[in-house]
Amino acid sequence: MAMATTLCRCLRQITNCPLRCLQTGHMARASYVKKAATGKATKVTIEVEKDTHKLANYLCGGNIYKTGEEIKLKPKEEYPEWLWELRTERKAPDLDELEYGSYEYWAKAKKLSLREKNAQQKLNAKRKEKRIY
């Protein structure tokens, strides 16, 4: 117990740590959010490209430098074959779609098993609360 209180005192003395949790329970504001003169945080907006010719022939947003042109797209044959086999859907594949024995298969199986176990424990806890002795 004494060690825990000493640790808490040490943590209270740290004032410049950006991830220090304040007593109110809120985290410190991230440095990339700009604070306006009125006190409200503002987001930086990026202009969307609407030119169809440029969208079809150039990689818009691919230039990481402040000056210079956008990167011109090459013909499909010049890119590696694996590039066209990449999964583009946001939803993760189901357990049935993964190859049995692969790392991804077992990671997904473990995640699903933990979810099911936690749901079962939550259900059991609710049942115990409802019992009248």
trRosetta pair geometry for C-beta under 8 A, 3 or more apart (Angstrom, degrees):
i j d omega theta_ij theta_ji phi_ij phi_ji
1 4 5.7 -54 -154 32 35 112
1 5 6.7 29 153 -14 67 103
2 5 5.9 -55 -150 37 34 107
2 6 6.4 36 152 -20 66 106
3 6 5.7 -54 -149 36 32 113
3 7 6.4 34 152 -21 64 106
4 7 5.6 -53 -150 35 32 113
4 8 6.5 34 151 -20 64 104
5 8 5.5 -50 -148 34 36 113
5 9 6.5 38 152 -20 65 101
6 9 5.8 -52 -152 34 33 111
6 10 6.5 32 151 -19 65 105
7 10 5.7 -54 -150 35 33 112
7 11 6.3 31 153 -18 66 107
8 11 5.7 -55 -147 37 32 110
8 12 6.5 36 154 -24 64 103
9 12 5.8 -53 -151 30 32 113
9 13 6.9 32 153 -22 63 104
10 13 5.9 -57 -159 29 34 112
10 14 7.3 35 148 -24 64 99
11 14 5.8 -48 -158 22 41 112
11 20 7.4 160 179 -136 87 101
14 17 4.7 24 151 -10 119 121
14 20 5.9 -173 106 -92 104 135
15 20 7.4 -92 -136 32 23 169
17 20 4.1 103 81 -42 105 103
18 28 5.2 -132 -167 78 55 138
18 30 7.8 68 175 -118 124 47
18 31 7.0 -55 -129 -35 142 103
19 27 6.7 -26 -148 -152 53 109
19 28 6.9 -112 -86 31 17 108
20 28 6.4 51 53 -26 73 121
21 25 6.8 -6 -180 -138 107 32
21 26 7.7 155 -156 75 69 25
21 27 6.2 -47 -106 -95 67 64
22 25 7.1 -54 77 16 75 19
22 26 5.5 -10 47 61 115 74
22 27 7.6 174 6 -104 88 16
22 28 7.2 118 -35 -64 104 70
29 33 5.9 -98 175 60 103 125
29 35 7.7 55 136 -63 159 113
29 41 7.4 -160 -151 -87 132 135
30 33 5.2 91 71 -3 88 101
33 41 4.8 -5 166 -156 117 125
33 43 7.8 -38 -133 -91 83 59
34 41 7.0 132 76 -154 46 67
34 42 5.6 -36 80 58 100 89
34 44 7.2 84 7 -52 124 94
35 39 6.9 -13 -178 -144 103 31
35 40 7.6 157 -156 83 64 24
35 41 5.8 -46 -101 -95 61 65
35 42 7.9 132 -130 11 16 80
36 39 7.0 -42 75 26 77 20
36 40 5.2 -8 43 65 118 73
36 41 7.2 172 0 -111 87 13
36 42 5.0 77 -48 -22 112 117
46 61 7.9 54 166 -107 142 117
49 54 6.0 -109 178 100 129 124
49 55 6.0 161 114 -73 117 92
49 60 4.6 -106 11 -147 155 153
49 61 7.9 -134 -11 -33 124 90
51 54 4.0 52 93 18 115 114
51 55 6.5 168 89 -16 59 86
52 55 5.5 -55 -143 38 34 113
52 56 6.2 29 160 -18 67 109
53 56 6.1 -62 -148 38 27 107
53 57 6.2 -11 166 10 64 118
54 57 6.5 -76 -135 52 25 89
54 58 5.2 -32 -171 33 68 120
54 60 6.6 79 138 -75 100 112
54 70 7.2 82 -170 47 102 155
55 58 7.4 -53 -88 53 12 78
55 60 6.2 -30 -107 -20 62 134
57 72 6.5 -22 156 -146 85 79
57 73 5.9 -149 -171 32 37 104
58 62 7.9 -151 161 29 78 118
58 69 7.9 -106 -135 161 135 92
58 70 4.1 67 173 109 130 127
58 71 6.5 135 -163 74 77 44
58 72 5.7 -51 -104 -103 73 47
58 73 6.4 -152 -99 -14 17 88
59 62 3.6 21 120 -10 115 145
59 63 8.0 140 90 -30 93 69
59 70 6.1 -172 66 171 58 98
59 71 4.3 -11 42 69 115 102
59 72 7.8 -102 4 -38 83 3
59 73 6.0 126 -44 -68 82 85
60 70 5.9 -20 -100 -141 46 146
61 70 7.9 21 4 -128 28 110
62 70 6.3 89 48 -161 93 79
62 71 4.5 -64 97 21 134 120
63 68 5.5 -168 -161 92 134 107
63 69 6.9 -172 -82 104 147 30
63 70 5.3 -111 -23 -108 118 47
63 71 6.3 172 -63 -26 77 82
65 68 5.0 52 78 19 123 129
69 72 7.9 6 129 -39 122 87
74 78 4.2 -68 139 66 133 141
74 79 6.7 150 77 -46 112 86
75 78 5.4 98 65 -2 75 103
76 79 6.3 -62 -163 28 42 108
76 84 7.8 47 -165 -70 105 131
79 83 4.9 -67 154 45 117 153
79 84 7.5 114 104 -38 120 92
80 83 5.2 114 71 -16 77 101
81 84 6.5 -61 -170 32 46 103
81 85 7.0 32 143 -13 72 112
82 85 5.4 -65 -152 40 46 111
82 86 7.2 70 152 -49 70 83
83 86 6.3 -29 -166 -11 36 114
87 93 7.2 -89 -132 -44 157 109
92 108 7.4 179 147 -110 131 120
93 97 4.1 -110 178 83 115 132
93 98 5.8 137 104 -56 122 82
94 97 5.0 97 57 3 75 102
94 98 7.6 -140 97 -9 44 86
95 98 6.0 -55 -155 28 37 111
95 105 6.9 88 -154 -147 75 73
95 108 5.4 -176 -95 121 83 126
95 109 6.2 93 -130 -77 126 75
95 112 6.7 -43 -57 -16 135 155
98 102 6.2 -128 170 54 100 121
98 104 5.3 -143 -143 106 131 104
98 105 4.2 172 126 -87 126 80
98 108 6.2 155 -6 29 160 147
99 102 4.5 73 77 -19 97 126
99 104 7.7 72 42 59 80 106
99 105 6.1 -106 79 -46 49 128
100 105 5.8 145 -123 -157 29 166
101 105 6.3 38 34 54 22 146
101 106 7.7 12 -152 -40 20 104
102 105 4.6 103 56 -1 77 104
102 106 7.3 -160 89 -1 43 84
103 106 6.2 -63 -151 41 31 101
103 107 6.1 30 154 -20 67 110
104 107 5.7 -55 -142 38 30 112
104 108 6.2 28 159 -16 65 108
105 108 6.1 -63 -153 39 25 107
105 109 6.2 23 152 -19 64 110
106 109 5.4 -50 -140 38 35 114
106 110 6.2 39 157 -22 66 103
107 110 5.9 -53 -149 34 28 111
107 111 6.5 29 152 -19 62 107
108 111 5.6 -54 -148 36 32 113
108 112 6.3 29 155 -16 66 106
109 112 5.9 -55 -146 39 30 108
109 113 6.2 32 154 -21 64 109
110 113 5.7 -56 -146 37 29 113
110 114 6.4 29 156 -18 64 106
111 114 6.0 -56 -149 36 28 109
111 115 6.5 29 153 -19 63 106
112 115 5.7 -53 -148 35 33 113
112 116 6.3 31 155 -18 65 107
113 116 5.8 -56 -148 37 30 110
113 117 6.3 30 154 -19 65 108
114 117 5.6 -54 -143 37 31 112
114 118 6.2 30 158 -18 66 107
115 118 5.9 -57 -147 38 27 109
115 119 6.3 27 155 -19 63 108
116 119 5.8 -55 -147 36 30 111
116 120 6.4 31 154 -20 64 107
117 120 5.7 -57 -150 36 30 112
117 121 6.4 29 153 -18 65 106
118 121 5.7 -52 -146 36 32 111
118 122 6.3 35 154 -20 64 105
119 122 5.7 -53 -148 35 31 113
119 123 6.4 33 152 -19 63 106
120 123 5.7 -54 -149 36 32 112
120 124 6.4 32 153 -18 65 106
121 124 5.6 -53 -146 37 33 111
121 125 6.3 35 153 -22 65 104
122 125 5.7 -52 -148 34 31 112
122 126 6.6 31 153 -18 63 104
123 126 5.8 -55 -151 35 32 110
123 127 6.5 33 152 -20 65 106
124 127 5.6 -53 -149 35 33 113
124 128 6.5 36 153 -21 65 103
125 128 5.8 -52 -150 33 32 112
125 129 6.6 35 151 -21 63 104
126 129 5.7 -53 -151 33 34 114
126 130 6.6 30 154 -18 65 107
127 130 5.9 -59 -150 35 32 109
127 131 7.0 45 151 -37 63 97
128 131 5.9 -42 -156 11 36 116
